[in-house]
Amino acid sequence: MKYFKFFFLIGFLSFLASCGGDDDICESGEGTPRMKVSFKNIDNKEVTLDSIYVAVDYGSGKVQLGGSKSSTSRLIPLRVDDSPYTDVYFRLTKDGKESHVKVNYTTKSIYVSPGCGVKKTYENLNSELIIPNPVLSVENGQNFIENEDKTNLYLIFQSL
């Protein structure tokens, strides 16, 4: 019985010692930031879209990110490999015509913490419209992604 109490005490003290801070959780937005895309009409006024559907090619084919209703902006994750660009596709309806935008950039890796590891930041962002319908044109915003606060890309649509 003495040994049982001794092992129980050792086990309990080990359990208490292992309950330290959670270094393995990346809570405060320290991960790789996403690109913020906002929408404008041809008169250069920001608009709210009834719906927007987004797909992204991360190197192994298109991945549908789904749609959102009544949006003034959308956050889109870019590639985290060493590719210098990401292909993004936009539709106004689920089965509608699709615009293709190529987002070019350079990446830089920054060590954050043991739990979060390394995050990518994107610099020298510029975008080109490859297929223009329903998006009429693109306008570059802030040319780097450090956080998700500033708009990096404006999509110009016909007057909505």
Secondary structure as the mmCIF struct_conf table of DSSP 4:
data_model
#
loop_
_struct_conf.conf_type_id
_struct_conf.id
_struct_conf.beg_label_comp_id
_struct_conf.beg_label_asym_id
_struct_conf.beg_label_seq_id
_struct_conf.end_label_comp_id
_struct_conf.end_label_asym_id
_struct_conf.end_label_seq_id
HELX_RH_AL_P HELX_RH_AL_P1 LYS A 2 ALA A 17
TURN_TY1_P TURN_TY1_P1 SER A 18 SER A 18
TURN_TY1_P TURN_TY1_P2 ASP A 23 ASP A 24
BEND BEND1 SER A 28 GLY A 29
BEND BEND2 GLY A 31 GLY A 31
HELX_LH_PP_P HELX_LH_PP_P1 THR A 32 ARG A 34
STRN STRN1 MET A 35 ASN A 41
TURN_TY1_P TURN_TY1_P3 ILE A 42 ASP A 43
BEND BEND3 ASN A 44 ASN A 44
STRN STRN2 GLU A 46 GLU A 46
STRN STRN3 LEU A 49 ASP A 57
BEND BEND4 GLY A 59 GLY A 61
STRN STRN4 LYS A 62 SER A 71
BEND BEND5 THR A 72 THR A 72
STRN STRN5 SER A 73 ILE A 76
HELX_LH_PP_P HELX_LH_PP_P2 PRO A 77 ARG A 79
BEND BEND6 ASP A 81 ASP A 82
BEND BEND7 PRO A 84 PRO A 84
STRN STRN6 TYR A 85 ARG A 91
BEND BEND8 LEU A 92 THR A 93
TURN_TY1_P TURN_TY1_P4 LYS A 94 ASP A 95
BEND BEND9 GLY A 96 GLY A 96
STRN STRN7 GLU A 98 SER A 113
TURN_TY1_P TURN_TY1_P5 PRO A 114 CYS A 116
STRN STRN8 GLY A 117 ILE A 131
BEND BEND10 ASN A 133 PRO A 134
STRN STRN9 SER A 137 ASN A 140
BEND BEND11 ASN A 143 ASN A 143
STRN STRN10 ILE A 145 ILE A 145
BEND BEND12 GLU A 146 LYS A 150
STRN STRN11 LEU A 153 PHE A 157
BEND BEND13 GLN A 158 GLN A 158
#
